[in-house]
Amino acid sequence: MSEIEQLQNLTHQYRKSLESFAERTGSQTQFIEQRGSGSEREQIARMDADLDAVERRFADQAARKAAEARIAELEARLAEPQFRATAPQKGGHDISSPEYAQRWLKAVSRGDAAELRALSTGTTGAGIPTDMERRIIEKMYQTNVLRQMCPVTTVDSKRTITVEGDLPTSAWVAEAGAISATDPTFGTAISVAPRKMVCRNTMSQEFIEDAIGQGGIGSGLDWVAGRIGLSMGLLQEQAYTVGDPAASPAQPQGIALATLLTQVIDLGGNAVTTVSGDNLIDTVHLVAPQYRSSPRFSWLISDTLLKTVRKLKINTNDYLWKVGAEGGLTNGAPGTIYGVPYRIGQYVPTATANNNVFAVVGDFNYFEIFDRTGMTSMVDPYSGAANHQVNLYTYARTDSKLMLNAAFAAITC
């Protein structure tokens, strides 16, 4: 007997039992628990339990059938090719599929510009296969110190972000006194416009053919992806450090632009232009305590400045920097300057002229990097044809912005 038939039979018996009780007592059926005989109450309780059990089995059976239908649908989808040469799906080509990666590789190996145009979407170049893009981004992260220090957000278009300028007002009030509430002012607009960068990689035809023959995206082109990521990561690191949005072509905004950050002022009201123990301490305390408690509160310095700090002396032979000992700039904690972790940025200025930012300290939650979604590629099989070479151009777009000046301070030399 099926679950539905059992449910119908139990429902019929339940109804008959209630009708029998009503005829015997003249009471409404809902009073069977109070006025029914012992056998009637026991029978109703037993049928309630049976109905619950059947309903549970029925629900389980329905859920199982729904799951089986869903699995069958997914299996049917997996059986279909993930990439079609003609009429791509609405969302464009699936750049994460193995089929796309193989088509892309073969187009690069043949220098087939027409095929790459077929792989492209809209007016952009052909998307880099997801596996290769991941390798490029991993290498950029390893190379780029600021990518490790700052929040990195992916955006799909230009956008303007309005940030908070003033906090709401808090005040003491008398009992039953008037409350004057104010809202924070979101009056500062920060425009994010990802800047375009390109990396050209020249490969011999033999190298490309051997790379594909040895396993495709996971072998020789893995090395190419690493070199592209290294090159792009270094260029981004330079822009995130000293980039100028007003330059031509425009660059991301650098954290070490002298005009952005608050400069340390000594007790005499003069700008600090030398590196000393006092100046380093003053720089840290120029940032408000709420930012100094952040896990991302850190120094960004050059290797030259680190060398200078480690040479600071209290007297002729006593160095101020005492790693692992009480006192000194590290407070007994190796790898810190005045208890603050530091990272070395190879593009932090070292020249003591033109008001260069020599050291930055702050909460790097407030210096953000914005990556435009996706990388694209273009192949030029013609420029190097005489030498049997192919030029692979990889395009990416990124921007960086200082979101809150008060979260940072700098020593400018």
URWOMO-V583227 format. One record per backbone hydrogen bond with DSSP energy under -1.0 kcal/mol. NH is the residue of the N-H (numbers start at 1). CO is the residue of the C=O. Records with the same first field share a line. If there is no record, write none. Layout:
# URWOMO-V583227
NH = CO / CO
This chain:
# URWOMO-V583227
6 = 2
7 = 3
8 = 4
9 = 5
10 = 6
11 = 7
12 = 8
13 = 9
14 = 10
15 = 11
16 = 12
17 = 13
18 = 14
19 = 15
20 = 16
21 = 17
22 = 18
23 = 19
24 = 20
25 = 21
26 = 22
31 = 28
32 = 29
35 = 31
36 = 32
41 = 37
42 = 38
43 = 39
44 = 40
45 = 41
46 = 42
47 = 43
48 = 44
49 = 45
50 = 46
51 = 47
52 = 48
53 = 49
54 = 50
55 = 51
56 = 52
57 = 53
58 = 54
59 = 55
60 = 56
61 = 57
62 = 58
63 = 59
64 = 60
65 = 61
66 = 62
67 = 63
68 = 64
69 = 65
70 = 66
71 = 67
72 = 68
73 = 69
74 = 70
75 = 71
76 = 72
77 = 73
78 = 74
79 = 75
92 = 89
95 = 93
97 = 94
101 = 97
102 = 98
103 = 99
104 = 100
105 = 101
106 = 102
107 = 103
108 = 104
109 = 105
110 = 106
112 = 107
113 = 111
116 = 112
117 = 113
118 = 114
119 = 115
124 = 121
126 = 377
128 = 375
130 = 95
133 = 129
134 = 130
135 = 131
136 = 132
137 = 133
138 = 134
139 = 135
140 = 136
141 = 137
142 = 138
143 = 139
144 = 140
149 = 145
150 = 146
153 = 369
155 = 371
159 = 192
161 = 190
163 = 188
165 = 185
166 = 185
177 = 174
188 = 163
190 = 161
192 = 159
195 = 398
197 = 396
199 = 394
201 = 392
203 = 390
205 = 388
208 = 204
209 = 205
210 = 206
211 = 207
212 = 208
213 = 209
214 = 210
215 = 212
216 = 211
218 = 215
219 = 216
223 = 219
224 = 220
225 = 221
226 = 222
227 = 223
228 = 224
229 = 225
230 = 226
231 = 227
232 = 228
233 = 229
234 = 230
235 = 231
236 = 232
237 = 233
238 = 234
239 = 235
240 = 236
241 = 237
242 = 238
243 = 239
247 = 244
251 = 244
253 = 400
254 = 243
255 = 240
256 = 241
257 = 254
260 = 257
264 = 410
266 = 270
269 = 266
272 = 264
280 = 276
281 = 277
282 = 278
283 = 279
284 = 280
285 = 281
287 = 284
291 = 288
292 = 288
293 = 289
294 = 291
297 = 294
298 = 362
299 = 341
300 = 360
301 = 343
306 = 302
307 = 303
308 = 304
309 = 305
310 = 306
312 = 309
314 = 318
320 = 312
325 = 322
333 = 330
337 = 340
338 = 329
340 = 337
342 = 335
343 = 299
345 = 301
348 = 345
353 = 351
356 = 353
358 = 411
359 = 411
360 = 300
361 = 409
362 = 298
363 = 407
364 = 296
366 = 363
367 = 364
368 = 401
369 = 151
370 = 399
371 = 153
372 = 397
373 = 155
376 = 395
377 = 126
378 = 393
380 = 391
385 = 382
387 = 384
388 = 385
389 = 384
390 = 203
391 = 380
392 = 201
393 = 378
394 = 199
395 = 376
396 = 197
398 = 195
399 = 370
401 = 368
403 = 366
407 = 404
408 = 405
409 = 361
410 = 262
411 = 359
413 = 356
